[in-house]
Amino acid sequence: MSTPLIVLATIAFYFFLLFIISWITGRKADNAGFFTGNRKSPWYMVAIAMIGAPISGVTFISVPGAVAANSFSYLQMVFGFFVGYLLVAYVLIPMFYRMNLVSIYGYLENRFGMTSYHTGAWFFFVSKMLGASVRFFVVCVVLQTLVFDAFNIPFELNVLLTVALIWLYSSWGGVKSLIWTDTLKTICLVVSLVCCILFISNNLGYNIGDLYGAISADKTSKVFFFDDANSNLYFWKQFLAGIFMVIAMTGLDQDLMQRTMSCKNFRESQKNLVVAGVMQIFVIALFLVLGTLLYQYASTQGVAYEKPDEVFGAVAWSNGFPIAIGILFIIGLIAASYSAAGSALTALTTSFTVDILHADKKKDDKQLTTTRKRVHLVMSALMIITIIVFYYLNNDSAINAVYSLASYTYGPILGMFVFGMATKRKVRDGGVAIVCIIAPIISWVLQTNSEVWFGGYKIGFELLLINALLTVMGMTCLIKEKSV
C-alpha cells in the first residue's frame, strides 16, 4: 500500500472517530450546549482536553525541530505557563463565573462600555482567524505533499474538503462535543509521542534505564539559560513571558476559556486548569525528548531533511521505520491540527454571534440557532479563503508577519483586562479603540529598533508585556476626572 493511501486511510479513520464522538455527544445539543456545554462537562475530561488544546499541528512539528537551535529552553516558558494557569484559575475564572458570561469579552462591556467590548471582540476575531488559518495552512501544505499531489487534487480542493469536514463535525455540538474530541486529540498526541520515543530509543540502543542518561548527556538537553540577558533564551524573559502568554492567550482567549467554563462551577474549572497545567509540562517535555532523539537518529542513519521542521516527518517516514510509526506521526499531526481548527471555528462563531451581533439578546432560541449556524458557515468560508490567500502569497516572511500580528493583538486585550481589574476608575470608552490600535504600533517600533536603541538588547517574548503596558498607560490617559 503506497504512502499517500496509508495517510489518506489514516485521516479517514480519524475523521470517522470524530464524527462518531461528535454525533453521540452533540446530536441533542442546543444553543447552551454549543456555547457553554450546558455547564455540565466533567472537570477531569476538560483537564485532559486542555492538555492538548493549546497544541497545534505547527507545535507538533516545530517543537521537536527547534531542539537543535534552542535546546530544551522552551521548558523555561512552560514553567511560566504553569504559574499563568494558577493565576487564570484563581483570579479570572471566579470572576467569569460570577458574571455568568457566555463570552469572556462581556466583562469589557460591564467594566468600560460598548466600544471597549467590541474592541476586545474584534481583536480576538482578527487574532484567532489569522492564527488558526496560518497554523492550519502549514499542515495543509504537509498533507498536500504527502497525499493530495499523488491524486492530482489541487490545494484549493484539499482545503475546501478538509475545512468542510471540520465544519460538519464541529457544528453538531460546539463546546459540548469539543471536550470529547479534544480528549481524543490529547490521547492520540500522547500515544504517538510515547510510541515514537520508545521506538527511536530502541533503534539507538537505549533501554528505559539508559534513556535519561543519553538525553542528559546530549548538548541539546540544556534547560536553563541565565548567562545572557540579551538572548531570547534568557530564563527570566522566557519564564515571565510564559506567565503572561497563558494569561493573555488562554485566560483571555474565548477559544480556550469556552471549554474551561463548560464545567458546572468555578471550583471544578479551577481543578481542570491546575491539573492541565501540571500535565502540560510533562507533555512538552516529551516533545523535547523526542526532538533530541530525532536528531540523534537522523545523524546516525543519514536521514536527509532541509529544515528543522522537517526532521520529524523525515524520520517517521524513513526506510528504517515501520509503517506504524509513520501512521502515528500522521495521527498526532492531524489530531493536533484538525481539533485546533474545530475549536477555533467554535470560538469564532460564539464570539461573533454573542459579542458582535448580540444575537443572544436580540433573538429567541430558534432564531439564535439559525443565526449561529449561519455564522459558523461564514467563519468556515473565511478560514478557507484566508488559507488559500496564504497559499498564493507563498511567502515565508508574509506568514511570519501573520504570526507576529496575531501575537500583537493579545497585548491590548491583556492591557484592558489588567486596567479593569487593577483599578475602579472609569474611562472615556470612545477612546479605547484608538489606544488599542496605537499600542501595537508603538510596540512594533520598539521591537524593530530595540537592538540599536537599547545597546544590543533585543525585545523578544516580552513584547506582549510591553504591548499590554502601553495599553494600560493609554487607558490611564482616558480616565474620567470625576470617576471613583
C-alpha positions as CSV (number, residue, x, y, z in Angstrom):
1,M,0.0,0.0,0.0
2,S,1.5,3.4,-1.0
3,T,2.3,6.2,1.4
4,P,-0.5,8.5,0.1
5,L,-3.1,5.8,0.5
6,I,-1.9,5.0,4.0
7,V,-2.1,8.7,5.0
8,L,-5.5,9.1,3.4
9,A,-6.8,6.0,5.2
10,T,-5.4,7.3,8.5
11,I,-7.1,10.6,8.0
12,A,-10.4,9.0,7.1
13,F,-10.3,6.7,10.1
14,Y,-9.6,9.7,12.4
15,F,-12.4,11.7,11.0
16,F,-14.7,8.7,11.3
17,L,-13.9,8.7,15.1
18,L,-14.5,12.4,15.3
19,F,-17.9,12.1,13.6
20,I,-19.0,9.3,15.9
21,I,-17.9,11.2,19.0
22,S,-19.5,14.5,17.8
23,W,-22.7,12.8,16.9
24,I,-23.1,11.0,20.2
25,T,-22.2,14.0,22.3
26,G,-23.8,16.7,20.2
27,R,-26.9,15.3,18.5
28,K,-29.2,16.8,21.1
29,A,-27.1,19.9,21.9
30,D,-29.0,23.3,22.0
31,N,-27.5,26.8,21.9
32,A,-26.4,26.5,25.5
33,G,-24.7,23.2,24.7
34,F,-22.9,24.8,21.7
35,F,-21.8,27.9,23.6
36,T,-21.2,26.6,27.2
37,G,-21.6,22.8,27.1
38,N,-24.6,23.4,29.4
39,R,-22.1,23.9,32.2
40,K,-22.1,20.1,32.7
41,S,-18.7,19.0,31.4
42,P,-16.8,16.7,33.9
43,W,-13.7,18.6,35.1
44,Y,-11.3,15.7,34.6
45,M,-12.4,15.4,30.9
46,V,-11.9,19.1,30.4
47,A,-8.5,18.8,32.0
48,I,-7.5,16.0,29.6
49,A,-8.9,18.1,26.7
50,M,-7.0,21.2,27.9
51,I,-3.6,19.4,27.9
52,G,-3.7,19.1,24.1
53,A,-5.9,22.1,23.4
54,P,-3.0,24.7,23.0
55,I,-1.0,22.3,20.8
56,S,-1.4,22.8,17.1
57,G,0.0,20.9,14.1
58,V,2.7,23.5,14.0
59,T,3.7,22.8,17.6
60,F,3.7,19.1,16.8
61,I,6.2,19.6,14.0
62,S,8.2,22.6,15.3
63,V,8.9,22.0,19.0
64,P,11.0,18.8,18.3
65,G,12.6,20.6,15.3
66,A,13.6,23.6,17.4
67,V,15.7,21.5,19.9
68,A,18.8,21.8,17.7
69,A,18.8,25.6,17.9
70,N,17.2,26.3,21.3
71,S,17.9,23.1,23.3
72,F,15.2,22.5,26.0
73,S,14.9,26.2,26.7
74,Y,11.2,26.0,25.9
75,L,10.6,24.4,29.3
76,Q,11.5,27.7,30.9
77,M,8.5,29.2,29.3
78,V,6.4,26.1,30.1
79,F,7.2,26.6,33.8
80,G,5.9,30.1,33.4
81,F,2.8,28.6,31.7
82,F,2.0,26.7,34.9
83,V,2.2,29.9,37.0
84,G,-0.1,31.5,34.4
85,Y,-2.6,28.7,34.7
86,L,-2.7,29.3,38.5
87,L,-3.4,33.0,38.0
88,V,-6.1,32.3,35.5
89,A,-7.7,29.7,37.7
90,Y,-7.8,31.7,40.9
91,V,-8.2,35.3,39.5
92,L,-10.1,35.2,36.2
93,I,-12.2,32.0,36.5
94,P,-14.2,33.1,39.7
95,M,-14.9,36.5,38.1
96,F,-16.1,34.9,34.8
97,Y,-18.4,32.5,36.6
98,R,-19.7,35.2,38.9
99,M,-20.7,37.3,35.9
100,N,-22.2,34.2,34.2
101,L,-20.5,35.1,30.9
102,V,-21.0,33.3,27.6
103,S,-18.2,35.3,26.0
104,I,-15.5,36.5,28.3
105,Y,-15.3,39.8,26.5
106,G,-18.7,40.6,28.0
107,Y,-16.6,41.7,31.0
108,L,-15.3,44.7,29.0
109,E,-18.8,45.9,28.3
110,N,-19.7,45.8,32.0
111,R,-16.5,47.5,33.1
112,F,-16.0,50.1,30.4
113,G,-18.7,50.2,27.8
114,M,-19.7,49.0,24.3
115,T,-16.7,50.4,22.4
116,S,-14.3,48.5,24.7
117,Y,-16.4,45.4,24.4
118,H,-16.4,45.5,20.6
119,T,-12.7,46.3,20.5
120,G,-11.8,43.2,22.6
121,A,-14.1,41.0,20.4
122,W,-12.6,42.3,17.1
123,F,-9.0,42.0,18.3
124,F,-9.8,38.4,19.3
125,F,-11.6,37.8,15.9
126,V,-8.6,39.0,13.9
127,S,-6.1,37.2,16.0
128,K,-7.9,33.8,16.1
129,M,-8.9,33.9,12.4
130,L,-5.3,34.7,11.2
131,G,-3.6,32.5,13.8
132,A,-5.8,29.4,13.2
133,S,-5.7,29.8,9.5
134,V,-1.9,30.1,9.2
135,R,-1.4,27.1,11.5
136,F,-3.8,25.0,9.5
137,F,-2.2,26.3,6.3
138,V,1.1,24.8,7.3
139,V,-0.4,21.4,7.9
140,C,-2.4,21.5,4.7
141,V,0.9,22.1,2.8
142,V,2.4,19.0,4.5
143,L,-0.7,16.9,3.6
144,Q,-0.7,18.2,0.1
145,T,2.8,16.9,-0.4
146,L,2.2,13.5,1.4
147,V,-1.3,12.8,-0.1
148,F,-3.1,15.1,-2.4
149,D,-0.4,15.7,-5.0
150,A,-0.3,11.9,-5.6
151,F,-4.0,12.1,-6.6
152,N,-3.7,15.3,-8.6
153,I,-6.0,17.1,-6.2
154,P,-5.3,20.9,-6.2
155,F,-4.5,22.7,-2.9
156,E,-7.8,24.6,-3.0
157,L,-9.9,21.4,-3.1
158,N,-7.7,20.0,-0.3
159,V,-8.5,23.0,1.9
160,L,-12.2,23.1,0.9
161,L,-12.8,19.4,1.7
162,T,-10.9,19.4,4.9
163,V,-12.5,22.6,6.3
164,A,-15.9,21.3,5.2
165,L,-15.4,18.2,7.3
166,I,-14.2,20.2,10.3
167,W,-17.3,22.5,9.9
168,L,-19.6,19.4,9.8
169,Y,-18.3,17.7,13.0
170,S,-17.9,21.0,15.0
171,S,-21.4,22.3,14.0
172,W,-23.2,19.5,15.8
173,G,-22.4,20.1,19.4
174,G,-20.0,23.1,19.7
175,V,-18.2,23.0,23.1
176,K,-20.3,20.0,24.2
177,S,-18.6,17.9,21.5
178,L,-15.2,19.7,21.6
179,I,-14.5,18.5,25.1
180,W,-14.7,14.9,23.9
181,T,-13.0,15.4,20.6
182,D,-10.1,17.3,22.3
183,T,-9.8,14.4,24.7
184,L,-9.3,12.1,21.7
185,K,-6.8,14.6,20.4
186,T,-4.8,14.5,23.7
187,I,-4.8,10.7,23.8
188,C,-3.6,10.5,20.2
189,L,-0.9,13.0,20.8
190,V,0.5,11.3,23.9
191,V,0.3,7.8,22.5
192,S,2.0,9.0,19.3
193,L,4.8,10.7,21.2
194,V,5.5,7.8,23.6
195,C,5.5,5.2,20.8
196,C,7.9,7.3,18.7
197,I,10.2,7.9,21.7
198,L,10.3,4.2,22.6
199,F,10.9,3.0,19.0
200,I,13.7,5.5,18.3
201,S,15.3,4.8,21.7
202,N,15.3,1.1,20.9
203,N,16.8,1.7,17.5
204,L,19.5,3.8,19.1
205,G,20.3,1.0,21.5
206,Y,18.8,2.7,24.6
207,N,16.7,0.8,27.1
208,I,14.4,2.7,29.5
209,G,17.2,2.9,32.1
210,D,19.7,4.4,29.5
211,L,17.3,7.0,28.1
212,Y,17.6,9.6,30.9
213,G,21.4,9.4,30.8
214,A,21.5,9.6,27.0
215,I,19.3,12.7,26.9
216,S,21.1,14.4,29.7
217,A,24.5,13.9,28.0
218,D,23.3,15.4,24.7
219,K,24.2,19.1,24.2
220,T,20.6,19.8,23.1
221,S,19.2,19.0,26.6
222,K,20.2,22.2,28.3
223,V,17.1,23.7,30.0
224,F,18.1,26.9,31.9
225,F,19.8,29.9,30.4
226,F,21.0,32.6,32.8
227,D,24.1,33.9,31.2
228,D,23.0,36.4,28.6
229,A,20.1,38.8,29.3
230,N,20.1,40.0,25.7
231,S,19.3,36.5,24.4
232,N,15.8,35.4,23.6
233,L,16.6,32.2,25.6
234,Y,17.3,34.1,28.8
235,F,15.4,32.4,31.7
236,W,13.6,35.4,33.1
237,K,12.5,36.5,29.6
238,Q,11.0,33.1,28.9
239,F,9.6,32.5,32.3
240,L,7.8,35.8,32.6
241,A,6.7,35.7,29.0
242,G,5.2,32.2,29.7
243,I,3.2,33.5,32.6
244,F,1.6,36.4,30.7
245,M,1.2,34.4,27.5
246,V,-1.0,32.0,29.3
247,I,-3.0,34.8,30.9
248,A,-3.5,36.5,27.6
249,M,-3.7,33.6,25.2
250,T,-5.6,31.2,27.5
251,G,-7.3,33.2,30.2
252,L,-8.3,36.0,27.8
253,D,-8.9,33.8,24.8
254,Q,-12.5,32.8,24.1
255,D,-11.4,29.6,22.4
256,L,-9.7,28.1,25.5
257,M,-11.9,29.7,28.1
258,Q,-15.1,28.5,26.4
259,R,-14.2,24.8,27.1
260,T,-12.8,25.6,30.6
261,M,-16.0,27.4,31.6
262,S,-18.1,24.4,30.5
263,C,-17.5,22.9,34.0
264,K,-20.5,23.1,36.3
265,N,-18.9,25.6,38.7
266,F,-15.7,27.6,39.1
267,R,-14.2,25.2,41.6
268,E,-14.3,22.4,39.1
269,S,-13.0,24.7,36.4
270,Q,-10.1,25.6,38.7
271,K,-9.2,21.9,39.2
272,N,-9.2,21.3,35.5
273,L,-6.8,24.2,34.9
274,V,-4.3,23.2,37.6
275,V,-4.2,19.6,36.5
276,A,-3.9,20.6,32.8
277,G,-1.0,23.0,33.7
278,V,0.9,20.3,35.5
279,M,0.4,17.7,32.8
280,Q,1.3,20.1,30.0
281,I,4.8,20.3,31.5
282,F,5.3,16.5,31.0
283,V,3.7,16.5,27.5
284,I,6.0,19.3,26.3
285,A,9.0,17.6,27.9
286,L,8.1,14.5,25.8
287,F,8.2,16.7,22.6
288,L,11.6,17.9,23.6
289,V,13.0,14.5,24.4
290,L,11.6,13.3,21.1
291,G,13.4,16.2,19.4
292,T,16.8,15.1,20.7
293,L,16.2,11.5,19.8
294,L,15.1,12.5,16.2
295,Y,18.3,14.4,15.7
296,Q,20.4,11.6,17.1
297,Y,18.6,9.1,14.8
298,A,18.8,11.3,11.7
299,S,22.6,11.7,12.3
300,T,23.4,8.0,12.8
301,Q,21.1,6.8,10.0
302,G,21.8,9.6,7.5
303,V,18.2,10.7,7.2
304,A,18.1,13.8,5.0
305,Y,16.0,16.9,5.7
306,E,16.3,20.6,4.7
307,K,14.7,22.4,7.6
308,P,14.3,21.7,11.3
309,D,10.5,21.5,11.0
310,E,11.0,18.6,8.5
311,V,13.1,16.3,10.8
312,F,10.1,14.6,12.5
313,G,8.3,13.7,9.2
314,A,11.6,12.8,7.5
315,V,12.5,10.3,10.3
316,A,8.9,9.0,10.7
317,W,8.7,8.1,7.0
318,S,12.3,6.9,6.5
319,N,13.1,3.4,5.3
320,G,14.3,2.2,8.7
321,F,11.0,2.9,10.4
322,P,8.0,0.6,10.4
323,I,4.9,2.0,8.8
324,A,3.1,2.0,12.2
325,I,5.4,4.9,13.3
326,G,4.6,6.9,10.2
327,I,0.9,6.3,10.9
328,L,1.4,7.5,14.5
329,F,3.1,10.6,13.1
330,I,0.1,11.4,10.9
331,I,-2.4,10.7,13.7
332,G,-0.6,13.0,16.0
333,L,-0.3,15.7,13.3
334,I,-4.0,15.6,12.2
335,A,-5.2,15.3,15.8
336,A,-3.4,18.5,16.7
337,S,-4.3,20.3,13.6
338,Y,-8.0,19.4,13.0
339,S,-9.1,19.7,16.6
340,A,-7.4,23.1,16.8
341,A,-9.2,24.3,13.7
342,G,-12.6,22.9,15.0
343,S,-12.2,24.7,18.3
344,A,-11.2,27.9,16.6
345,L,-14.3,27.8,14.5
346,T,-16.5,27.2,17.5
347,A,-14.9,30.1,19.4
348,L,-15.1,32.5,16.5
349,T,-18.8,31.6,16.0
350,T,-19.5,32.2,19.6
351,S,-17.7,35.5,19.8
352,F,-19.1,36.8,16.6
353,T,-22.7,35.7,17.4
354,V,-22.6,37.0,21.0
355,D,-20.1,39.9,21.1
356,I,-20.6,41.5,17.7
357,L,-24.1,40.6,16.5
358,H,-25.6,40.3,20.1
359,A,-27.9,37.7,18.7
360,D,-28.3,36.1,22.2
361,K,-30.0,39.3,23.4
362,K,-32.0,40.1,20.3
363,K,-33.4,36.8,19.2
364,D,-35.4,33.9,20.6
365,D,-33.8,30.5,20.8
366,K,-34.9,29.3,17.4
367,Q,-33.7,32.5,15.7
368,L,-30.5,32.3,17.7
369,T,-29.9,28.7,16.4
370,T,-30.4,29.9,12.8
371,T,-28.0,32.8,13.2
372,R,-25.4,30.7,15.0
373,K,-25.4,28.1,12.2
374,R,-25.1,30.8,9.5
375,V,-22.2,32.5,11.4
376,H,-20.5,29.1,11.8
377,L,-20.7,28.6,8.0
378,V,-19.4,32.1,7.3
379,M,-16.5,31.6,9.7
380,S,-15.6,28.3,7.9
381,A,-15.7,30.1,4.5
382,L,-13.5,32.9,5.8
383,M,-11.0,30.3,7.0
384,I,-10.9,28.6,3.6
385,I,-10.3,32.0,1.8
386,T,-7.6,33.0,4.3
387,I,-5.7,29.7,3.9
388,I,-5.9,29.9,0.1
389,V,-4.6,33.5,0.2
390,F,-1.6,32.3,2.3
391,Y,-1.0,29.7,-0.3
392,Y,-0.9,32.2,-3.2
393,L,1.3,34.6,-1.2
394,N,3.7,31.7,-0.9
395,N,6.0,34.0,1.1
396,D,7.6,32.9,4.4
397,S,8.0,36.5,5.5
398,A,4.3,37.1,5.0
399,I,3.4,34.0,7.0
400,N,5.8,35.1,9.8
401,A,4.2,38.5,9.8
402,V,0.8,37.0,10.3
403,Y,2.2,35.1,13.3
404,S,3.6,38.3,14.7
405,L,0.3,40.2,14.1
406,A,-1.7,37.5,15.9
407,S,0.6,37.8,18.9
408,Y,0.4,41.6,18.9
409,T,-3.4,41.6,19.2
410,Y,-3.4,39.9,22.6
411,G,-1.4,42.7,24.2
412,P,-4.3,45.3,24.1
413,I,-6.8,42.6,25.3
414,L,-4.4,41.9,28.3
415,G,-4.0,45.6,28.9
416,M,-7.7,46.3,29.0
417,F,-8.4,43.4,31.5
418,V,-5.4,44.4,33.7
419,F,-6.5,48.0,33.9
420,G,-10.1,47.0,34.6
421,M,-9.2,44.6,37.4
422,A,-6.4,46.7,38.9
423,T,-8.5,49.9,39.3
424,K,-12.1,51.0,39.7
425,R,-11.6,54.1,37.5
426,K,-13.9,54.9,34.7
427,V,-12.5,55.8,31.3
428,R,-13.8,57.6,28.2
429,D,-14.9,54.5,26.4
430,G,-14.8,56.0,22.9
431,G,-11.0,56.4,23.0
432,V,-10.2,52.8,24.0
433,A,-10.2,51.5,20.4
434,I,-7.6,54.2,19.4
435,V,-5.4,53.3,22.4
436,C,-5.6,49.6,21.4
437,I,-4.5,50.4,17.8
438,I,-1.7,52.7,18.8
439,A,-0.2,50.4,21.5
440,P,0.8,47.6,19.0
441,I,2.2,50.2,16.5
442,I,4.5,51.6,19.2
443,S,5.4,48.1,20.3
444,W,6.4,47.3,16.7
445,V,8.6,50.4,16.5
446,L,10.3,49.5,19.8
447,Q,10.9,45.9,18.8
448,T,12.2,46.8,15.4
449,N,14.7,49.3,16.8
450,S,15.5,47.7,20.2
451,E,19.0,46.5,19.4
452,V,20.1,49.9,18.1
453,W,18.3,52.0,20.8
454,F,19.0,49.8,23.8
455,G,22.6,48.8,23.4
456,G,22.2,45.4,21.7
457,Y,19.1,44.4,23.8
458,K,16.6,42.5,21.6
459,I,13.0,42.6,22.5
460,G,11.6,39.0,22.2
461,F,8.8,37.3,24.0
462,E,8.4,40.2,26.5
463,L,6.8,42.2,23.6
464,L,3.4,41.1,24.9
465,L,4.1,42.7,28.3
466,I,5.2,45.9,26.6
467,N,2.2,46.0,24.4
468,A,-0.1,45.5,27.4
469,L,1.7,48.1,29.5
470,L,1.3,50.7,26.7
471,T,-2.4,49.9,26.6
472,V,-2.7,50.4,30.3
473,M,-0.8,53.7,30.0
474,G,-3.1,54.8,27.2
475,M,-6.2,53.9,29.2
476,T,-4.8,55.9,32.1
477,C,-4.9,59.0,29.9
478,L,-8.6,58.3,29.3
479,I,-9.6,58.3,32.9
480,K,-12.6,60.4,33.7
481,E,-11.7,63.2,36.2
482,K,-14.7,62.6,38.5
483,S,-14.5,58.7,38.3
484,V,-14.3,56.8,41.6
